[in-house]
Amino acid sequence: MNESIRQLLSDAIPTLKDPRIGFVTVTGVETSRDYAYATVYVSVLGSEEERERTLEGLAAAHGVLQARIGRALRLRNTPILRFAYDPAVERGVRLTQMIDELAPEASDVADPHE
C-alpha cells in the first residue's frame, strides 16, 4: 500500500498548479495500521523558505491528492495525507559533495594497471 501511494503521489504532485509547490521528490509513505492516515515524506529542492512554501502547498492540496489516490486504488476510505520533510536526500547530496572535496583528483591518482 505504501509503495502504491508513493508512486501515485510522485506522478500526481508535478501536475498540481499551486505556485508554492517546487521540485518535490516523494521519498516514502508510511500508513497507519488502520489506513486512516498516511505520512508522506518528501524532499524539496531549494532553500528552507522554498521547502516551507512547498509543504504548505502540499498540505493545501491534500484533498485533491487523496481523491486521486482513492480513485486509483479504489479504496472505500482513503488515508488522510500528512506531509513531512525528509532531509535524507539533502544530507546525501551534502555528503557526496564533502567526499568529492576530500577525495584526490582522479588525475592525481596513478592507474595501478599501467
C-alpha positions as CSV (number, residue, x, y, z in Angstrom):
1,M,0.0,0.0,0.0
2,N,2.8,2.4,0.9
3,E,4.6,2.0,-2.4
4,S,1.4,2.3,-4.4
5,I,0.6,5.6,-2.7
6,R,4.2,6.8,-3.1
7,Q,4.1,6.1,-6.8
8,L,0.7,7.7,-7.3
9,L,1.8,10.9,-5.5
10,S,5.1,11.0,-7.4
11,D,3.1,11.1,-10.6
12,A,0.3,13.5,-9.3
13,I,2.3,16.2,-7.5
14,P,4.1,17.6,-10.6
15,T,0.6,18.1,-12.2
16,L,-0.6,20.4,-9.4
17,K,-0.9,24.1,-10.4
18,D,-0.1,25.6,-7.0
19,P,2.8,28.0,-7.5
20,R,4.1,27.3,-3.9
21,I,4.9,23.8,-4.8
22,G,8.5,23.5,-6.1
23,F,10.5,20.5,-7.2
24,V,9.4,17.6,-4.9
25,T,10.5,14.0,-4.7
26,V,8.3,11.7,-2.7
27,T,10.8,9.6,-0.8
28,G,8.4,7.4,1.2
29,V,5.0,6.8,2.6
30,E,4.1,5.4,6.0
31,T,0.4,4.5,6.6
32,S,-1.1,3.9,10.0
33,R,-2.2,0.3,10.8
34,D,-5.9,1.2,10.1
35,Y,-5.0,3.1,6.9
36,A,-6.7,6.2,8.4
37,Y,-3.6,8.3,8.0
38,A,-0.5,8.3,5.7
39,T,2.6,10.3,6.4
40,V,4.2,11.3,3.0
41,Y,7.9,12.0,3.2
42,V,9.2,14.5,0.7
43,S,12.5,16.0,-0.3
44,V,12.3,19.5,-1.7
45,L,15.0,21.1,-3.9
46,G,15.7,24.7,-2.8
47,S,16.1,26.9,0.2
48,E,14.4,26.4,3.6
49,E,11.8,29.1,2.6
50,E,11.0,27.2,-0.6
51,R,10.7,24.0,1.4
52,E,8.2,25.6,3.8
53,R,6.2,27.0,0.9
54,T,6.1,23.7,-0.8
55,L,4.9,21.9,2.3
56,E,2.2,24.5,2.7
57,G,1.1,24.0,-0.9
58,L,1.1,20.2,-0.5
59,A,-1.0,20.5,2.7
60,A,-3.5,22.7,0.9
61,A,-3.7,20.1,-2.0
62,H,-4.1,17.1,0.2
63,G,-7.8,16.7,-0.6
64,V,-7.2,16.6,-4.4
65,L,-4.3,14.1,-3.9
66,Q,-6.4,12.0,-1.5
67,A,-9.3,11.9,-4.1
68,R,-6.8,10.8,-6.8
69,I,-5.5,8.0,-4.6
70,G,-9.0,6.9,-3.7
71,R,-10.0,6.7,-7.4
72,A,-6.8,4.9,-8.5
73,L,-6.7,2.4,-5.7
74,R,-10.5,2.0,-5.4
75,L,-10.4,2.5,-1.7
76,R,-13.5,2.9,0.4
77,N,-11.7,5.0,2.9
78,T,-8.6,6.9,1.7
79,P,-5.9,7.8,4.2
80,I,-5.7,11.4,5.3
81,L,-2.3,12.7,3.9
82,R,0.2,14.4,6.1
83,F,3.4,15.8,4.5
84,A,6.7,15.7,6.3
85,Y,10.1,16.9,5.1
86,D,12.7,14.1,4.6
87,P,16.2,15.5,4.9
88,A,17.9,12.3,3.8
89,V,18.3,13.2,0.1
90,E,19.7,16.7,1.0
91,R,22.1,15.0,3.6
92,G,23.2,12.5,0.9
93,V,24.0,15.3,-1.6
94,R,26.0,17.2,1.1
95,L,28.0,14.0,2.0
96,T,28.7,13.4,-1.7
97,Q,30.0,16.9,-2.1
98,M,32.2,16.6,1.0
99,I,33.6,13.3,-0.3
100,D,34.3,14.8,-3.7
101,E,36.1,17.7,-2.0
102,L,38.2,15.4,0.2
103,A,39.0,12.8,-2.5
104,P,42.1,13.3,-4.5
105,E,41.6,14.4,-8.1
106,A,41.4,11.4,-10.5
107,S,44.3,12.8,-12.5
108,D,46.5,12.8,-9.3
109,V,45.9,9.1,-8.7
110,A,48.1,6.7,-10.7
111,D,46.3,3.9,-12.5
112,P,47.6,0.6,-11.0
113,H,47.0,-1.1,-14.3
114,E,49.6,1.0,-16.2
